[in-house]
């Protein structure tokens, strides 16, 4: 949890807040690391991985959260008041990027491409990532349409488990750490 998340703001790239750090430290040891430990390249994800006691996390750019462009740090209400048409377009069209950042479709494709590129013999991976990255992975695993992204809630410090392989994923969601 970060200050931006607590205030329901578009990600601002900030670190964990004190409460989030304490919660991650309290969950240390509850997540058994896999052969490889990857993190979204954000301070918050790196801090979470370290607080959980995961060994040698490696930044994976493909697992970054969605770039909200000029909406970074603003609340949904602020954006809705200032740019209602742009917000409506962004929510309805996965290819739209009225904020100047990354369209949802690009996030979905980036995460799907990363999952698809994993070789069959890839050892298990533990990835500490942003909630929107988890949602993108779930949409891909289920073969769901892009609009399903908006219907998935991902709580902080929960584990989502993908098993199987490209073309046939199984999804386990929301196990608390």
ZABA-384994 format. One record per atom (N, C-alpha, C, CB): x, y negated, z; residue number from 1; atom name; residue in three letters. Coordinates in steps of 0.2 Angstrom, whole numbers, always signed. Each point is the difference from the previous one (the first is absolute). Glycine has a CB too. Example, Ala and Ser with C-alpha at 12.3 -4.5 7.8 and 13.67 -1.06 7.14 Angstrom:
BEGIN
+66,+28,+39,1,N,ALA
-4,-6,+0,1,CA,ALA
+4,-6,+0,1,C,ALA
-9,+6,+6,1,CB,ALA
+7,-11,-10,2,N,SER
+4,-6,+1,2,CA,SER
-4,-5,+3,2,C,SER
+6,+3,-10,2,CB,SER
END
This chain:
BEGIN
+4,+6,+0,1,N,UNK
-4,-6,+0,1,CA,UNK
+4,-6,+0,1,C,UNK
-9,+6,+6,1,CB,UNK
+8,-11,-10,2,N,UNK
+3,-6,+0,2,CA,UNK
-5,-6,+1,2,C,UNK
+9,+5,-8,2,CB,UNK
-6,-11,+9,3,N,UNK
-5,-6,+1,3,CA,UNK
-4,-1,-6,3,C,UNK
+8,-5,+7,3,CB,UNK
-6,+6,-13,4,N,UNK
-4,+0,-6,4,CA,UNK
-6,+5,+0,4,C,UNK
+10,-5,-7,4,CB,UNK
-8,+11,+8,5,N,UNK
-5,+5,+0,5,CA,UNK
-5,-1,+6,5,C,UNK
+8,+8,-5,5,CB,UNK
-6,-10,+11,6,N,UNK
-4,-1,+5,6,CA,UNK
-5,-6,-2,6,C,UNK
+9,+4,+9,6,CB,UNK
-7,-9,-13,7,N,UNK
-4,-5,-1,7,CA,UNK
-4,+1,-7,7,C,UNK
+8,-8,+6,7,CB,UNK
-7,+14,-9,8,N,UNK
-3,+2,-6,8,CA,UNK
+2,-5,-6,8,C,UNK
-10,+4,+6,8,CB,UNK
+17,-5,-6,9,N,UNK
+3,-4,-5,9,CA,UNK
+3,+4,-6,9,C,UNK
+2,-9,+9,9,CB,UNK
-2,+7,-15,10,N,UNK
+4,+3,-5,10,CA,UNK
+7,+1,+3,10,C,UNK
-7,-5,-10,10,CB,UNK
+10,+10,+8,11,N,UNK
+7,+2,+3,11,CA,UNK
+5,-6,-1,11,C,UNK
-2,+12,-2,11,CB,UNK
+5,-14,+7,12,N,UNK
+5,-6,-1,12,CA,UNK
+7,+3,+1,12,C,UNK
-8,-8,+5,12,CB,UNK
+9,+14,-5,13,N,UNK
+7,+3,+1,13,CA,UNK
+3,+0,+6,13,C,UNK
+1,-3,-11,13,CB,UNK
-5,+1,+16,14,N,UNK
+3,-1,+7,14,CA,UNK
+1,+6,+4,14,C,UNK
-6,-10,+0,14,CB,UNK
+10,+10,+5,15,N,UNK
+1,+6,+4,15,CA,UNK
-6,+2,+5,15,C,UNK
+12,-4,+0,15,CB,UNK
-11,+10,+3,16,N,UNK
-4,+2,+5,16,CA,UNK
-1,-5,+5,16,C,UNK
+3,+12,-2,16,CB,UNK
-9,-13,+5,17,N,UNK
-1,-4,+6,17,CA,UNK
+2,+4,+6,17,C,UNK
-9,-7,-5,17,CB,UNK
+9,+4,+11,18,N,UNK
+2,+3,+6,18,CA,UNK
-4,+6,+2,18,C,UNK
+5,-10,+4,18,CB,UNK
-12,+10,-5,19,N,UNK
-4,+5,+1,19,CA,UNK
+1,+6,-5,19,C,UNK
-9,-8,+4,19,CB,UNK
+10,+6,-10,20,N,UNK
+1,+5,-5,20,CA,UNK
+7,+4,+1,20,C,UNK
-6,-7,-8,20,CB,UNK
+11,+3,+10,21,N,UNK
+6,+4,+2,21,CA,UNK
+0,+4,+6,21,C,UNK
+6,-10,-5,21,CB,UNK
-10,+8,+10,22,N,UNK
-1,+5,+6,22,CA,UNK
-4,+6,-2,22,C,UNK
+0,-10,+7,22,CB,UNK
-5,+9,-11,23,N,UNK
-4,+6,-3,23,CA,UNK
+4,+5,-4,23,C,UNK
-10,-8,+0,23,CB,UNK
+14,+5,-4,24,N,UNK
+5,+5,-4,24,CA,UNK
+5,+3,+5,24,C,UNK
-2,-7,-10,24,CB,UNK
+4,+4,+14,25,N,UNK
+5,+3,+5,25,CA,UNK
-4,+5,+4,25,C,UNK
+7,-11,+1,25,CB,UNK
-13,+10,+1,26,N,UNK
-4,+5,+4,26,CA,UNK
-1,+6,-4,26,C,UNK
-5,-10,+7,26,CB,UNK
+5,+9,-13,27,N,UNK
-2,+6,-5,27,CA,UNK
+7,+4,-2,27,C,UNK
-10,-6,-4,27,CB,UNK
+15,+3,+6,28,N,UNK
+7,+4,-1,28,CA,UNK
-1,+7,+1,28,C,UNK
+7,-11,+2,28,CB,UNK
-4,+15,-6,29,N,UNK
+0,+7,+1,29,CA,UNK
-6,+4,-2,29,C,UNK
+7,-2,+9,29,CB,UNK
-13,-1,-11,30,N,UNK
-6,+3,-2,30,CA,UNK
+0,+2,-7,30,C,UNK
-6,-6,+9,30,CB,UNK
+10,+3,-13,31,N,UNK
+1,+1,-7,31,CA,UNK
+6,+4,-1,31,C,UNK
-7,-10,-3,31,CB,UNK
+7,+16,+1,32,N,UNK
+6,+4,-2,32,CA,UNK
+2,-2,-7,32,C,UNK
-4,+10,+7,32,CB,UNK
+10,-13,-7,33,N,UNK
+2,-2,-7,33,CA,UNK
+2,+6,-5,33,C,UNK
+5,-10,+6,33,CB,UNK
-7,+8,-12,34,N,UNK
+2,+5,-5,34,CA,UNK
+7,+0,-2,34,C,UNK
-12,-1,-4,34,CB,UNK
+13,+4,-2,35,N,UNK
+7,+0,-3,35,CA,UNK
+3,-7,-1,35,C,UNK
-2,+12,-4,35,CB,UNK
-3,-16,+1,36,N,UNK
+2,-7,-2,36,CA,UNK
-5,-4,+3,36,C,UNK
+5,+3,-11,36,CB,UNK
-2,-9,+14,37,N,UNK
-4,-5,+3,37,CA,UNK
+1,-7,-4,37,C,UNK
+1,+5,+11,37,CB,UNK
-7,-7,-14,38,N,UNK
+0,-6,-4,38,CA,UNK
-4,-5,+3,38,C,UNK
+1,+7,-10,38,CB,UNK
+0,-13,+9,39,N,UNK
-4,-6,+2,39,CA,UNK
-1,-5,-5,39,C,UNK
+5,+1,+11,39,CB,UNK
-11,-4,-11,40,N,UNK
-2,-6,-4,40,CA,UNK
+5,-5,+2,40,C,UNK
-12,+3,-1,40,CB,UNK
+15,-7,-4,41,N,UNK
+5,-5,+1,41,CA,UNK
-3,-6,+4,41,C,UNK
+7,+4,-10,41,CB,UNK
-10,-3,+15,42,N,UNK
-2,-6,+4,42,CA,UNK
+3,+1,+7,42,C,UNK
-11,-1,-7,42,CB,UNK
+12,-5,+11,43,N,UNK
+2,+0,+6,43,CA,UNK
-4,+4,+5,43,C,UNK
+5,-11,-2,43,CB,UNK
-12,+11,+1,44,N,UNK
-4,+3,+4,44,CA,UNK
+0,+8,+0,44,C,UNK
-8,-10,-1,44,CB,UNK
+9,+12,-5,45,N,UNK
+0,+7,-1,45,CA,UNK
+7,+3,+2,45,C,UNK
-7,-1,-10,45,CB,UNK
+12,-3,+9,46,N,UNK
+7,+2,+3,46,CA,UNK
+0,+1,+7,46,C,UNK
+6,-5,-10,46,CB,UNK
-9,-1,+14,47,N,UNK
+0,+0,+7,47,CA,UNK
-4,+6,+2,47,C,UNK
+1,-13,+0,47,CB,UNK
-7,+15,-3,48,N,UNK
-4,+5,+2,48,CA,UNK
+4,+7,+0,48,C,UNK
-10,-7,-4,48,CB,UNK
+13,+8,-2,49,N,UNK
+4,+6,+0,49,CA,UNK
+5,+1,+5,49,C,UNK
-2,-1,-12,49,CB,UNK
+6,-5,+13,50,N,UNK
+5,+0,+5,50,CA,UNK
-3,+1,+7,50,C,UNK
+7,-7,-7,50,CB,UNK
-13,+4,+9,51,N,UNK
-3,+1,+6,51,CA,UNK
-3,+7,+1,51,C,UNK
-3,-12,+0,51,CB,UNK
+1,+15,-5,52,N,UNK
-2,+7,+0,52,CA,UNK
+6,+5,+1,52,C,UNK
-10,-3,-7,52,CB,UNK
+16,+0,+6,53,N,UNK
+6,+5,+1,53,CA,UNK
+1,+4,-6,53,C,UNK
-2,+0,+12,53,CB,UNK
+0,-2,-18,54,N,UNK
+1,+4,-6,54,CA,UNK
+7,-2,-2,54,C,UNK
-12,+0,-3,54,CB,UNK
+16,+6,+1,55,N,UNK
+7,-1,-2,55,CA,UNK
+1,-3,-7,55,C,UNK
+2,+10,+8,55,CB,UNK
+2,-15,-8,56,N,UNK
+3,-2,-7,56,CA,UNK
-5,-2,-5,56,C,UNK
+10,+6,+2,56,CB,UNK
-15,-10,+0,57,N,UNK
-5,-2,-6,57,CA,UNK
+3,-4,-5,57,C,UNK
-9,+0,+8,57,CB,UNK
+7,+2,-14,58,N,UNK
+2,-3,-7,58,CA,UNK
-5,-4,-3,58,C,UNK
+8,+10,-2,58,CB,UNK
-7,-16,+0,59,N,UNK
-5,-4,-3,59,CA,UNK
-1,+3,-7,59,C,UNK
+4,-11,+6,59,CB,UNK
-11,+11,-7,60,N,UNK
-2,+2,-7,60,CA,UNK
-5,-5,-3,60,C,UNK
+1,+12,+4,60,CB,UNK
+2,-16,-9,61,N,UNK
-4,-6,-3,61,CA,UNK
-6,+3,-3,61,C,UNK
+10,-6,-2,61,CB,UNK
-11,+12,+0,62,N,UNK
-6,+2,-3,62,CA,UNK
-6,+0,+5,62,C,UNK
+7,+7,-9,62,CB,UNK
-5,-6,+15,63,N,UNK
-5,+0,+6,63,CA,UNK
-2,-6,+3,63,C,UNK
+4,+11,+2,63,CB,UNK
-1,-17,-5,64,N,UNK
-2,-6,+3,64,CA,UNK
-7,-2,+0,64,C,UNK
+11,-4,-4,64,CB,UNK
-14,+0,+8,65,N,UNK
-6,-2,+0,65,CA,UNK
-2,-5,-6,65,C,UNK
+0,+1,+13,65,CB,UNK
-6,-3,-14,66,N,UNK
-2,-4,-6,66,CA,UNK
+2,-7,+2,66,C,UNK
-10,+8,-3,66,CB,UNK
+13,-11,-2,67,N,UNK
+2,-7,+0,67,CA,UNK
-6,-4,-1,67,C,UNK
+12,+2,-4,67,CB,UNK
-14,-6,+9,68,N,UNK
-6,-4,+0,68,CA,UNK
+2,-7,-3,68,C,UNK
-5,+6,+10,68,CB,UNK
+10,-8,-12,69,N,UNK
+2,-6,-4,69,CA,UNK
-1,-6,+5,69,C,UNK
-3,+5,-11,69,CB,UNK
-1,-10,+8,70,N,UNK
-1,-6,+4,70,CA,UNK
-5,+1,+6,70,C,UNK
+3,-7,-10,70,CB,UNK
-6,+13,+10,71,N,UNK
-5,+1,+6,71,CA,UNK
+4,+3,+6,71,C,UNK
-9,+2,-8,71,CB,UNK
+15,-1,+8,72,N,UNK
+4,+3,+5,72,CA,UNK
-1,-5,+6,72,C,UNK
+9,+5,-7,72,CB,UNK
-11,-1,+13,73,N,UNK
-1,-4,+6,73,CA,UNK
-6,-3,+1,73,C,UNK
+11,-2,+0,73,CB,UNK
-16,+2,-5,74,N,UNK
-6,-3,+1,74,CA,UNK
-6,+5,+1,74,C,UNK
+4,-9,-8,74,CB,UNK
-9,+7,+12,75,N,UNK
-5,+5,+1,75,CA,UNK
-5,+0,-6,75,C,UNK
+1,-3,+13,75,CB,UNK
-5,+9,-13,76,N,UNK
-4,+1,-5,76,CA,UNK
-5,-6,+0,76,C,UNK
+1,+13,+1,76,CB,UNK
-4,-15,+5,77,N,UNK
-4,-6,+0,77,CA,UNK
+3,-6,-3,77,C,UNK
-5,+5,+10,77,CB,UNK
+11,-6,-9,78,N,UNK
+3,-6,-2,78,CA,UNK
+1,+0,-8,78,C,UNK
+6,-1,+10,78,CB,UNK
-5,+7,-13,79,N,UNK
+1,+1,-7,79,CA,UNK
-7,-1,-3,79,C,UNK
+10,+7,+1,79,CB,UNK
-15,-4,+2,80,N,UNK
-7,+0,-2,80,CA,UNK
-3,-7,+0,80,C,UNK
-2,+11,+4,80,CB,UNK
+4,-15,+1,81,N,UNK
-2,-7,+0,81,CA,UNK
+3,-4,-6,81,C,UNK
-2,+1,+13,81,CB,UNK
+9,+0,-14,82,N,UNK
+4,-4,-4,82,CA,UNK
-1,+2,-8,82,C,UNK
+8,-2,+10,82,CB,UNK
-8,+9,-11,83,N,UNK
+0,+3,-6,83,CA,UNK
-5,+5,-1,83,C,UNK
+12,-3,-1,83,CB,UNK
-19,+2,+2,84,N,UNK
-5,+5,+0,84,CA,UNK
+0,+4,-7,84,C,UNK
-7,-6,+8,84,CB,UNK
+8,+3,-13,85,N,UNK
-1,+4,-7,85,CA,UNK
+6,+4,-1,85,C,UNK
-6,-9,-5,85,CB,UNK
+12,+7,+7,86,N,UNK
+6,+3,+0,86,CA,UNK
+0,+7,+4,86,C,UNK
+6,-11,-3,86,CB,UNK
-8,+10,+9,87,N,UNK
-1,+5,+5,87,CA,UNK
-5,+6,-3,87,C,UNK
+3,-8,+10,87,CB,UNK
-8,+5,-12,88,N,UNK
-5,+5,-3,88,CA,UNK
+3,+4,-6,88,C,UNK
-10,-8,+4,88,CB,UNK
+13,+5,-8,89,N,UNK
+3,+3,-6,89,CA,UNK
+6,+5,+2,89,C,UNK
-2,-10,-7,89,CB,UNK
+6,+8,+12,90,N,UNK
+5,+5,+3,90,CA,UNK
-3,+6,+3,90,C,UNK
+7,-10,+2,90,CB,UNK
-13,+9,+2,91,N,UNK
-3,+6,+3,91,CA,UNK
-4,+4,-5,91,C,UNK
-1,-7,+10,91,CB,UNK
-1,+4,-16,92,N,UNK
-4,+4,-5,92,CA,UNK
+4,+3,-5,92,C,UNK
-9,-7,+3,92,CB,UNK
+15,+4,-5,93,N,UNK
+4,+2,-6,93,CA,UNK
+7,+2,+3,93,C,UNK
-7,-8,-8,93,CB,UNK
+8,+15,+7,94,N,UNK
+7,+2,+3,94,CA,UNK
+6,-3,-4,94,C,UNK
-6,+11,+4,94,CB,UNK
+5,-14,-10,95,N,UNK
+5,-2,-4,95,CA,UNK
+1,-8,+1,95,C,UNK
-2,+9,-8,95,CB,UNK
-2,-12,+12,96,N,UNK
+0,-7,+1,96,CA,UNK
+5,-2,+6,96,C,UNK
-12,-1,-4,96,CB,UNK
+16,-4,+3,97,N,UNK
+5,-3,+5,97,CA,UNK
-1,-7,+0,97,C,UNK
+8,+10,-2,97,CB,UNK
-14,-13,+4,98,N,UNK
+0,-7,+0,98,CA,UNK
+4,-4,+5,98,C,UNK
-12,+2,-3,98,CB,UNK
+15,+2,+8,99,N,UNK
+4,-3,+5,99,CA,UNK
+7,+0,-2,99,C,UNK
-7,+5,+8,99,CB,UNK
+9,-3,-14,100,N,UNK
+6,+0,-3,100,CA,UNK
+5,+5,+2,100,C,UNK
-2,-12,+0,100,CB,UNK
-1,+17,+4,101,N,UNK
+4,+6,+2,101,CA,UNK
-1,+6,-4,101,C,UNK
+0,-5,+12,101,CB,UNK
-1,+10,-8,102,N,UNK
+0,+7,-4,102,CA,UNK
-8,+2,+0,102,C,UNK
+12,+3,+4,102,CB,UNK
-14,-1,-10,103,N,UNK
-7,+2,+0,103,CA,UNK
-1,+7,+3,103,C,UNK
-1,-6,-11,103,CB,UNK
-4,+8,+14,104,N,UNK
-2,+6,+3,104,CA,UNK
+2,+6,-5,104,C,UNK
-9,-5,+7,104,CB,UNK
+8,+4,-13,105,N,UNK
+2,+6,-5,105,CA,UNK
+7,+1,+0,105,C,UNK
-10,-3,-7,105,CB,UNK
+14,-2,+8,106,N,UNK
+7,+1,+0,106,CA,UNK
+3,+4,+6,106,C,UNK
+1,-11,-6,106,CB,UNK
-4,+9,+12,107,N,UNK
+1,+4,+6,107,CA,UNK
-2,+7,-1,107,C,UNK
-2,-10,+7,107,CB,UNK
-4,+11,-9,108,N,UNK
-3,+7,-1,108,CA,UNK
+5,+4,-5,108,C,UNK
-12,-4,+2,108,CB,UNK
+14,+1,-7,109,N,UNK
+4,+3,-5,109,CA,UNK
+7,+2,+3,109,C,UNK
-6,-6,-9,109,CB,UNK
+9,+1,+12,110,N,UNK
+7,+0,+3,110,CA,UNK
+0,+6,+5,110,C,UNK
+2,-12,-1,110,CB,UNK
-7,+13,+6,111,N,UNK
+0,+5,+5,111,CA,UNK
-2,+7,-4,111,C,UNK
-4,-8,+9,111,CB,UNK
+0,+8,-14,112,N,UNK
-2,+6,-3,112,CA,UNK
+6,+2,-4,112,C,UNK
-12,-3,-1,112,CB,UNK
+16,-1,-2,113,N,UNK
+6,+2,-4,113,CA,UNK
+5,+3,+5,113,C,UNK
-2,-9,-9,113,CB,UNK
+3,+6,+15,114,N,UNK
+5,+3,+4,114,CA,UNK
-2,+7,+2,114,C,UNK
+2,-12,+5,114,CB,UNK
-8,+13,-3,115,N,UNK
-3,+6,+2,115,CA,UNK
+1,+5,-6,115,C,UNK
-8,-5,+8,115,CB,UNK
+6,+3,-14,116,N,UNK
+1,+5,-6,116,CA,UNK
+7,+2,-1,116,C,UNK
-11,-6,-5,116,CB,UNK
+16,+1,+6,117,N,UNK
+7,+1,-2,117,CA,UNK
+3,+5,+6,117,C,UNK
+0,-11,-6,117,CB,UNK
-3,+12,+11,118,N,UNK
+3,+5,+5,118,CA,UNK
+1,+7,-3,118,C,UNK
-5,-7,+10,118,CB,UNK
+11,+9,-10,119,N,UNK
+1,+7,-3,119,CA,UNK
-3,+5,+4,119,C,UNK
+11,-4,-4,119,CB,UNK
-13,+10,+1,120,N,UNK
-4,+5,+3,120,CA,UNK
+4,+2,+7,120,C,UNK
-4,+4,-11,120,CB,UNK
+11,-4,+11,121,N,UNK
+3,+3,+5,121,CA,UNK
+3,-5,+5,121,C,UNK
+4,+9,-7,121,CB,UNK
-8,-15,+7,122,N,UNK
+2,-6,+5,122,CA,UNK
-2,+3,+7,122,C,UNK
-2,-9,-9,122,CB,UNK
+7,+8,+13,123,N,UNK
-1,+1,+7,123,CA,UNK
-5,-4,+3,123,C,UNK
+11,+4,+2,123,CB,UNK
-14,-3,+3,124,N,UNK
-5,-4,+3,124,CA,UNK
+2,-7,+2,124,C,UNK
-5,+10,+5,124,CB,UNK
+1,-15,-6,125,N,UNK
+2,-7,+1,125,CA,UNK
-5,-3,+5,125,C,UNK
+4,-1,-12,125,CB,UNK
-1,-3,+17,126,N,UNK
-3,-4,+4,126,CA,UNK
+1,-7,-2,126,C,UNK
+1,+8,+10,126,CB,UNK
-7,-12,-11,127,N,UNK
+1,-7,-3,127,CA,UNK
-4,-4,+5,127,C,UNK
+1,+4,-12,127,CB,UNK
+2,-9,+14,128,N,UNK
-3,-5,+4,128,CA,UNK
-2,-6,-4,128,C,UNK
+6,+4,+11,128,CB,UNK
-12,-5,-13,129,N,UNK
-2,-5,-5,129,CA,UNK
-6,-4,+2,129,C,UNK
+4,+8,-8,129,CB,UNK
-5,-13,+4,130,N,UNK
-6,-5,+2,130,CA,UNK
-7,+4,-1,130,C,UNK
+8,-10,-4,130,CB,UNK
-13,+7,+7,131,N,UNK
-7,+3,-1,131,CA,UNK
-2,+1,-7,131,C,UNK
-3,-4,+11,131,CB,UNK
+5,-2,-15,132,N,UNK
-3,+0,-7,132,CA,UNK
+4,+6,-4,132,C,UNK
-3,-13,+1,132,CB,UNK
+9,+14,+1,133,N,UNK
+4,+6,-4,133,CA,UNK
-3,+6,+2,133,C,UNK
+10,-6,+0,133,CB,UNK
-12,+7,+6,134,N,UNK
-4,+7,+2,134,CA,UNK
-6,+0,-4,134,C,UNK
+5,+0,+11,134,CB,UNK
-9,-5,-12,135,N,UNK
-6,+0,-3,135,CA,UNK
+1,+1,-8,135,C,UNK
-5,-8,+8,135,CB,UNK
+10,+5,-11,136,N,UNK
+2,+2,-7,136,CA,UNK
+2,+7,-1,136,C,UNK
+4,-11,-1,136,CB,UNK
-1,+14,+6,137,N,UNK
+2,+7,+0,137,CA,UNK
-6,+5,+0,137,C,UNK
+11,-3,+5,137,CB,UNK
-16,+1,+0,138,N,UNK
-6,+4,+1,138,CA,UNK
-4,-1,-7,138,C,UNK
+0,-2,+13,138,CB,UNK
-1,-4,-16,139,N,UNK
-4,+0,-6,139,CA,UNK
+3,+4,-5,139,C,UNK
-3,-12,+2,139,CB,UNK
+10,+12,-3,140,N,UNK
+3,+5,-5,140,CA,UNK
-1,+7,+2,140,C,UNK
+9,-9,-2,140,CB,UNK
-8,+11,+8,141,N,UNK
-1,+7,+2,141,CA,UNK
-7,+3,-2,141,C,UNK
+9,-2,+9,141,CB,UNK
-14,-3,-8,142,N,UNK
-7,+2,-1,142,CA,UNK
-2,+0,-7,142,C,UNK
-2,-3,+12,142,CB,UNK
+6,-1,-16,143,N,UNK
-2,-1,-7,143,CA,UNK
-6,-5,+0,143,C,UNK
+4,+11,-3,143,CB,UNK
-4,-15,+8,144,N,UNK
-6,-5,+1,144,CA,UNK
+1,-6,-5,144,C,UNK
-2,+4,+12,144,CB,UNK
-3,-7,-13,145,N,UNK
+0,-7,-4,145,CA,UNK
+4,-5,+4,145,C,UNK
-10,+3,-7,145,CB,UNK
+12,-8,+4,146,N,UNK
+4,-6,+4,146,CA,UNK
-5,-3,+5,146,C,UNK
+7,-2,-10,146,CB,UNK
-13,+2,+9,147,N,UNK
-5,-3,+5,147,CA,UNK
+0,+3,+6,147,C,UNK
-7,-4,-9,147,CB,UNK
+9,+11,+9,148,N,UNK
+0,+3,+7,148,CA,UNK
+5,-2,+4,148,C,UNK
-4,+10,-6,148,CB,UNK
+9,-14,+4,149,N,UNK
+5,-3,+4,149,CA,UNK
-3,-4,+6,149,C,UNK
+8,+0,-10,149,CB,UNK
-13,-4,+8,150,N,UNK
-3,-5,+4,150,CA,UNK
-5,+4,+5,150,C,UNK
+1,-9,-9,150,CB,UNK
-2,+15,+9,151,N,UNK
-4,+4,+4,151,CA,UNK
+4,+4,+5,151,C,UNK
-9,+0,-9,151,CB,UNK
+15,+0,+9,152,N,UNK
+4,+3,+5,152,CA,UNK
+3,-4,+5,152,C,UNK
+3,+8,-9,152,CB,UNK
-4,-6,+15,153,N,UNK
+3,-3,+6,153,CA,UNK
+6,+4,+3,153,C,UNK
-11,-6,+3,153,CB,UNK
+17,+2,-2,154,N,UNK
+6,+3,+2,154,CA,UNK
+2,-3,+7,154,C,UNK
+4,+3,-12,154,CB,UNK
-5,+0,+17,155,N,UNK
+2,-3,+7,155,CA,UNK
+7,+1,+1,155,C,UNK
-11,+3,+4,155,CB,UNK
+14,-8,+0,156,N,UNK
+7,+0,+1,156,CA,UNK
+2,+6,+4,156,C,UNK
+0,-12,+0,156,CB,UNK
+6,+14,-1,157,N,UNK
+3,+6,+4,157,CA,UNK
-4,+6,-1,157,C,UNK
+5,-8,+8,157,CB,UNK
-8,+10,-14,158,N,UNK
-3,+6,-1,158,CA,UNK
+4,+4,-6,158,C,UNK
-11,-5,+4,158,CB,UNK
+10,+11,-4,159,N,UNK
+4,+4,-5,159,CA,UNK
-5,+2,-5,159,C,UNK
+8,+4,+8,159,CB,UNK
-6,-5,-15,160,N,UNK
-4,+3,-5,160,CA,UNK
+5,+5,-3,160,C,UNK
-7,-11,-3,160,CB,UNK
+4,+17,+1,161,N,UNK
+4,+6,-2,161,CA,UNK
-2,+2,-7,161,C,UNK
+2,+4,+12,161,CB,UNK
+3,-5,-17,162,N,UNK
-1,+3,-6,162,CA,UNK
+4,+6,-1,162,C,UNK
-2,-11,-5,162,CB,UNK
-2,+17,+3,163,N,UNK
+4,+6,-1,163,CA,UNK
-2,+2,-7,163,C,UNK
+0,+3,+12,163,CB,UNK
+3,+2,-15,164,N,UNK
-1,+2,-7,164,CA,UNK
+6,-3,-4,164,C,UNK
-13,+1,+2,164,CB,UNK
+10,-3,-8,165,N,UNK
+5,-3,-5,165,CA,UNK
-4,-4,-5,165,C,UNK
+8,+10,+1,165,CB,UNK
-4,-13,-6,166,N,UNK
-3,-4,-4,166,CA,UNK
-5,+3,-4,166,C,UNK
+10,-6,-1,166,CB,UNK
-16,+3,+0,167,N,UNK
-6,+4,-4,167,CA,UNK
-4,+3,+5,167,C,UNK
+7,+1,-10,167,CB,UNK
-5,+1,+16,168,N,UNK
-4,+3,+5,168,CA,UNK
+2,-1,+7,168,C,UNK
-2,+9,-9,168,CB,UNK
-1,-15,+11,169,N,UNK
+2,-2,+7,169,CA,UNK
-5,+2,+5,169,C,UNK
+7,-9,-5,169,CB,UNK
-6,+10,+11,170,N,UNK
-4,+1,+6,170,CA,UNK
+1,-6,+4,170,C,UNK
-1,+13,-1,170,CB,UNK
-4,-15,+4,171,N,UNK
+0,-6,+4,171,CA,UNK
-2,+1,+7,171,C,UNK
-1,-7,-10,171,CB,UNK
+5,+5,+15,172,N,UNK
-2,+0,+7,172,CA,UNK
+0,-7,+3,172,C,UNK
+4,+12,+2,172,CB,UNK
-9,-15,+1,173,N,UNK
+0,-7,+1,173,CA,UNK
+0,-1,+8,173,C,UNK
-5,-2,-11,173,CB,UNK
+8,-4,+13,174,N,UNK
-1,-3,+6,174,CA,UNK
+2,+3,+7,174,C,UNK
-9,-5,-7,174,CB,UNK
+13,+10,+7,175,N,UNK
+2,+3,+6,175,CA,UNK
+4,-5,+4,175,C,UNK
+1,+11,-5,175,CB,UNK
-3,-13,+11,176,N,UNK
+3,-5,+4,176,CA,UNK
+7,+3,+2,176,C,UNK
-11,-5,+4,176,CB,UNK
+16,+0,-3,177,N,UNK
+6,+2,+2,177,CA,UNK
+0,-1,+8,177,C,UNK
+6,-3,-11,177,CB,UNK
END
